[in-house]
Amino acid sequence: MSRKRIGVVYLTDGRRDDLTYASVLSLGLNHAREIDIHIVQSGFRSAPPAAVLRVLQARGHQLATHALSQVDRGLPGHGHITSTAYEKSEAIAAVSGEHEVVCYLDNDTLVMRPLDLAHAAPKTQPLAAVADLSISTGFDNPAFFKNCEEHGLERRYFNSGMIALNVSRWICSGIPERYESLIQTHANFCPYWNGSCIHVDQCAFNIAANRRWEALPLDFNVQKSAFQTSHWHRALIRHYTGPEKFLPARAHRTDSRERAVLCRISRECQELGLEIPPAYLGLPYWANGLRRNADRSKISRLIDQFLAV
């Protein structure tokens, strides 16, 4: 591992490591330069598949695993989001001594085309991230803007599934310490929702980093609220928020771009055993888009309005 190389961190509790290793491979196959990838394993230790190591090392990337002891904070997860999400800051800390720039990625992200995460590194702030599309636009919570004003928070709100950090500024910022204290208070009251909240760690991250983050171009983290929109189609990184992920692949939610990425992963690493719907099953995806036309139009309009501000 080298401080001059970008470090990329994944956090996993081992429940969906089919996603973890497919995501890692999509990154390794598409990244423009050699990187160090760290998989932080919460509450367990397991060696990565040899075939994954082989594919990454052939392209000059390094892969390391790190064991993280689980800390019982007495806080629950929500739905498909487990309490492991609270350990994101600890996962970053586990590797921050090895790099000048660290990027954190959720394991339900898929890199769709060539990219260089060096372009995501924050210029002047501790962290850079992409706005959360369903929250920042008011799609999920129409009272979001009013609540921000009431509680003295900025009206920007990032999605914590992809964040880029300048390590030295991050360590000196106080954000990790504020986050650790905020996750306890947030469990009882979320100012963004003016009450209880389902977003586990993300709101606490935003409050801790209030006005100390840079906005990245949307393409670096297009969340699934933008599914089947033009933003989804041209994403550098797709983020499959919600309970339905990119695996298992299903015809009604897999377009030609996603199929191409998964097919490439399958060719390079057959040992993962990916099952991918054949191309001739494109009709269910088209029909799903037709069924969702009203939602697609609404979120597209809200995103375009948000980007125009």
C-alpha positions as CSV (number, residue, x, y, z in Angstrom):
1,M,0.0,0.0,0.0
2,S,1.2,3.5,-0.8
3,R,0.3,7.0,0.5
4,K,0.5,8.3,-3.0
5,R,-2.1,5.9,-4.2
6,I,-5.8,6.5,-3.6
7,G,-7.3,4.3,-0.9
8,V,-10.8,3.0,-1.4
9,V,-12.7,1.6,1.6
10,Y,-15.6,-0.8,1.7
11,L,-17.3,-1.8,4.9
12,T,-19.1,-5.1,5.2
13,D,-20.6,-7.4,7.8
14,G,-20.3,-10.3,5.4
15,R,-24.0,-10.7,4.7
16,R,-23.9,-9.4,1.1
17,D,-20.3,-10.0,0.0
18,D,-21.6,-11.0,-3.4
19,L,-22.3,-7.3,-3.8
20,T,-19.0,-6.3,-2.2
21,Y,-16.7,-8.3,-4.5
22,A,-18.8,-7.5,-7.7
23,S,-18.5,-3.8,-6.7
24,V,-14.8,-4.1,-6.1
25,L,-14.3,-5.7,-9.5
26,S,-16.4,-3.1,-11.3
27,L,-14.1,-0.4,-9.7
28,G,-10.9,-2.3,-10.5
29,L,-11.8,-3.0,-14.1
30,N,-12.7,0.7,-14.7
31,H,-10.3,2.7,-12.7
32,A,-7.8,4.8,-14.7
33,R,-4.8,4.3,-12.4
34,E,-3.6,1.8,-9.8
35,I,-5.4,2.0,-6.4
36,D,-5.4,0.3,-3.1
37,I,-8.7,-1.3,-2.1
38,H,-9.5,-2.0,1.5
39,I,-12.3,-4.2,2.7
40,V,-13.1,-3.6,6.3
41,Q,-14.9,-6.6,7.8
42,S,-17.0,-5.9,10.8
43,G,-17.1,-8.7,13.4
44,F,-15.5,-11.3,11.2
45,R,-12.4,-12.1,9.2
46,S,-12.4,-13.8,5.8
47,A,-9.9,-13.9,3.0
48,P,-11.1,-12.5,-0.3
49,P,-11.6,-14.9,-3.2
50,A,-8.4,-15.8,-4.9
51,A,-9.9,-15.1,-8.3
52,V,-10.8,-11.5,-7.3
53,L,-7.2,-10.9,-6.1
54,R,-5.9,-12.3,-9.4
55,V,-8.0,-9.9,-11.5
56,L,-7.1,-6.9,-9.4
57,Q,-3.4,-7.6,-9.2
58,A,-3.2,-8.1,-13.0
59,R,-4.2,-4.4,-13.3
60,G,-1.8,-3.2,-10.7
61,H,-4.4,-2.8,-7.9
62,Q,-3.8,-4.0,-4.3
63,L,-6.6,-5.5,-2.1
64,A,-6.3,-5.8,1.7
65,T,-8.8,-6.9,4.3
66,H,-9.0,-5.5,7.8
67,A,-10.9,-6.8,10.8
68,L,-13.0,-4.4,12.8
69,S,-14.4,-5.3,16.2
70,Q,-18.1,-4.7,16.4
71,V,-19.1,-2.0,18.9
72,D,-22.6,-2.4,20.4
73,R,-24.0,1.1,20.5
74,G,-27.4,-0.2,21.3
75,L,-28.7,1.4,18.1
76,P,-30.8,-0.6,15.5
77,G,-30.5,-0.6,11.8
78,H,-33.6,0.0,9.6
79,G,-34.9,-2.5,7.1
80,H,-32.1,-3.6,4.7
81,I,-29.6,-1.1,6.4
82,T,-27.9,-3.0,9.3
83,S,-26.3,-1.4,12.4
84,T,-22.9,-1.9,10.7
85,A,-23.6,1.4,8.9
86,Y,-22.7,3.2,12.2
87,E,-19.1,2.0,11.8
88,K,-18.4,3.9,8.6
89,S,-16.2,6.4,10.4
90,E,-14.2,3.7,12.1
91,A,-13.7,1.9,8.8
92,I,-12.2,5.1,7.3
93,A,-10.0,5.5,10.4
94,A,-8.7,2.0,10.0
95,V,-6.9,2.9,6.7
96,S,-6.5,6.7,6.9
97,G,-2.9,6.4,8.1
98,E,-2.0,4.8,4.8
99,H,-3.2,7.4,2.3
100,E,-3.5,11.1,1.6
101,V,-6.9,10.6,-0.2
102,V,-9.4,8.0,0.8
103,C,-12.7,7.3,-0.9
104,Y,-15.4,5.4,0.9
105,L,-17.9,3.3,-1.2
106,D,-21.0,1.4,-0.1
107,N,-21.0,-2.2,-1.4
108,D,-24.2,-1.6,-3.4
109,T,-22.4,0.7,-5.8
110,L,-21.4,-0.4,-9.4
111,V,-18.9,1.5,-11.5
112,M,-20.4,1.8,-14.9
113,R,-17.6,3.2,-17.1
114,P,-13.9,4.4,-16.8
115,L,-13.2,6.9,-14.1
116,D,-10.5,8.3,-11.9
117,L,-11.4,8.9,-8.3
118,A,-8.5,11.5,-8.1
119,H,-11.1,13.9,-9.7
120,A,-13.3,13.4,-6.7
121,A,-10.7,14.5,-4.1
122,P,-11.9,17.6,-2.2
123,K,-10.0,20.8,-3.2
124,T,-10.3,22.8,0.1
125,Q,-12.7,20.9,2.4
126,P,-12.3,17.7,4.5
127,L,-14.7,15.8,2.3
128,A,-16.5,15.8,-1.0
129,A,-19.7,14.0,-1.8
130,V,-22.8,14.0,-4.1
131,A,-26.1,15.4,-3.0
132,D,-28.7,12.8,-1.8
133,L,-31.2,13.1,-4.7
134,S,-34.4,12.1,-2.9
135,I,-33.8,14.2,0.1
136,S,-32.1,17.3,-1.3
137,T,-34.8,17.7,-3.9
138,G,-37.7,17.3,-1.4
139,F,-38.8,14.2,-3.2
140,D,-38.9,12.1,0.1
141,N,-39.5,14.9,2.5
142,P,-41.2,18.1,1.3
143,A,-40.6,19.7,4.7
144,F,-36.8,19.2,4.4
145,F,-36.0,22.9,3.5
146,K,-38.3,24.3,6.2
147,N,-36.7,21.9,8.8
148,C,-33.2,22.9,7.8
149,E,-34.0,26.6,8.3
150,E,-35.6,25.9,11.6
151,H,-32.6,24.0,13.0
152,G,-29.9,26.1,11.5
153,L,-28.7,23.5,9.0
154,E,-27.6,24.2,5.4
155,R,-30.1,23.1,2.7
156,R,-27.5,20.9,1.1
157,Y,-27.5,17.2,2.1
158,F,-25.1,14.6,0.8
159,N,-25.5,10.8,0.3
160,S,-22.9,9.0,2.4
161,G,-22.6,6.0,0.0
162,M,-19.7,7.6,-1.8
163,I,-17.5,10.2,0.0
164,A,-14.0,11.3,-0.8
165,L,-11.7,12.5,2.0
166,N,-8.6,14.6,2.2
167,V,-7.2,12.6,5.2
168,S,-5.2,15.3,6.9
169,R,-8.1,17.8,6.8
170,W,-10.6,15.1,7.8
171,I,-8.6,14.2,10.9
172,C,-8.2,17.9,11.9
173,S,-11.8,18.8,11.2
174,G,-13.5,17.3,14.2
175,I,-16.1,15.7,12.0
176,P,-15.4,12.1,13.1
177,E,-15.7,13.0,16.7
178,R,-18.9,15.0,16.2
179,Y,-20.3,12.2,14.2
180,E,-19.7,9.7,17.0
181,S,-21.6,11.9,19.5
182,L,-24.4,12.8,17.0
183,I,-25.4,9.2,16.2
184,Q,-26.7,8.8,19.7
185,T,-28.7,12.0,19.8
186,H,-29.9,11.5,16.2
187,A,-31.4,8.2,17.2
188,N,-33.9,10.1,19.4
189,F,-34.5,13.2,17.2
190,C,-33.6,14.1,13.6
191,P,-33.7,17.8,12.7
192,Y,-34.0,17.1,9.0
193,W,-37.3,15.2,9.6
194,N,-38.2,17.1,12.8
195,G,-38.7,13.8,14.6
196,S,-37.8,10.1,14.0
197,C,-35.7,9.2,11.0
198,I,-34.9,6.0,9.0
199,H,-31.5,7.1,7.6
200,V,-29.4,5.5,10.4
201,D,-25.9,7.1,10.0
202,Q,-26.3,9.5,7.1
203,C,-28.1,12.4,8.8
204,A,-25.5,12.4,11.6
205,F,-22.7,12.6,9.0
206,N,-24.4,15.6,7.4
207,I,-24.9,17.4,10.7
208,A,-21.3,16.7,11.7
209,A,-20.0,18.0,8.3
210,N,-22.4,21.0,8.1
211,R,-20.9,23.5,5.6
212,R,-17.6,21.6,5.6
213,W,-18.1,19.6,2.4
214,E,-17.8,20.1,-1.4
215,A,-20.4,19.0,-3.9
216,L,-19.2,16.5,-6.5
217,P,-20.8,16.1,-9.9
218,L,-23.9,13.9,-9.8
219,D,-22.3,11.2,-12.0
220,F,-20.1,10.1,-9.1
221,N,-23.0,8.7,-7.2
222,V,-26.3,8.4,-9.0
223,Q,-28.7,6.9,-6.5
224,K,-31.5,4.6,-7.4
225,S,-34.1,7.3,-6.8
226,A,-33.0,8.4,-10.3
227,F,-33.6,4.9,-11.7
228,Q,-34.4,4.9,-15.5
229,T,-33.7,8.6,-15.9
230,S,-31.1,10.2,-18.1
231,H,-28.9,10.7,-14.9
232,W,-29.1,6.9,-14.2
233,H,-28.1,6.2,-17.8
234,R,-24.9,8.3,-17.8
235,A,-23.7,7.6,-14.3
236,L,-20.1,6.9,-13.6
237,I,-21.2,5.1,-10.4
238,R,-24.7,3.8,-9.8
239,H,-25.8,3.4,-6.2
240,Y,-28.5,0.9,-5.6
241,T,-30.1,2.4,-2.6
242,G,-33.2,0.6,-1.3
243,P,-33.7,-3.1,-0.7
244,E,-33.3,-4.2,-4.4
245,K,-29.6,-4.3,-5.4
246,F,-27.9,-5.1,-8.7
247,L,-27.6,-8.7,-7.5
248,P,-29.4,-10.9,-8.0
249,A,-29.8,-9.4,-11.5
250,R,-33.4,-9.2,-12.7
251,A,-34.6,-8.5,-16.2
252,H,-37.1,-5.8,-15.1
253,R,-34.4,-3.6,-13.5
254,T,-31.3,-4.5,-15.6
255,D,-30.6,-2.3,-18.6
256,S,-28.0,-2.9,-21.3
257,R,-25.3,-0.9,-19.5
258,E,-25.7,-2.8,-16.3
259,R,-25.8,-6.1,-18.2
260,A,-22.5,-5.2,-19.9
261,V,-20.8,-4.4,-16.6
262,L,-22.0,-7.6,-15.0
263,C,-21.1,-9.7,-18.1
264,R,-17.5,-8.2,-18.0
265,I,-17.2,-9.1,-14.3
266,S,-18.5,-12.6,-15.0
267,R,-16.0,-13.1,-17.9
268,E,-13.1,-11.8,-15.8
269,C,-14.0,-13.7,-12.7
270,Q,-16.2,-16.7,-13.4
271,E,-15.8,-17.9,-9.8
272,L,-18.3,-15.4,-8.6
273,G,-21.0,-17.3,-10.4
274,L,-23.0,-14.3,-11.5
275,E,-26.3,-15.1,-13.2
276,I,-27.3,-12.4,-15.7
277,P,-30.5,-12.1,-17.7
278,P,-29.9,-12.5,-21.4
279,A,-30.1,-9.5,-23.7
280,Y,-33.3,-10.7,-25.3
281,L,-35.2,-10.1,-22.0
282,G,-35.1,-6.4,-22.5
283,L,-38.9,-6.1,-22.7
284,P,-39.5,-6.3,-18.9
285,Y,-37.1,-3.4,-18.3
286,W,-38.9,-1.3,-20.9
287,A,-42.3,-2.2,-19.4
288,N,-41.1,-1.3,-15.9
289,G,-40.0,2.1,-17.2
290,L,-43.5,2.6,-18.8
291,R,-45.1,1.7,-15.5
292,R,-42.9,4.1,-13.6
293,N,-43.3,7.0,-16.0
294,A,-44.9,9.3,-13.5
295,D,-42.2,8.8,-10.8
296,R,-39.4,9.1,-13.4
297,S,-40.8,12.3,-14.7
298,K,-41.2,13.8,-11.2
299,I,-37.7,12.9,-9.9
300,S,-36.1,14.1,-13.2
301,R,-37.9,17.4,-12.9
302,L,-36.8,17.8,-9.3
303,I,-33.2,16.9,-10.0
304,D,-33.0,19.3,-12.9
305,Q,-34.4,22.1,-10.7
306,F,-32.0,21.2,-7.9
307,L,-29.0,21.3,-10.3
308,A,-30.1,24.6,-11.8
309,V,-29.8,26.4,-8.4
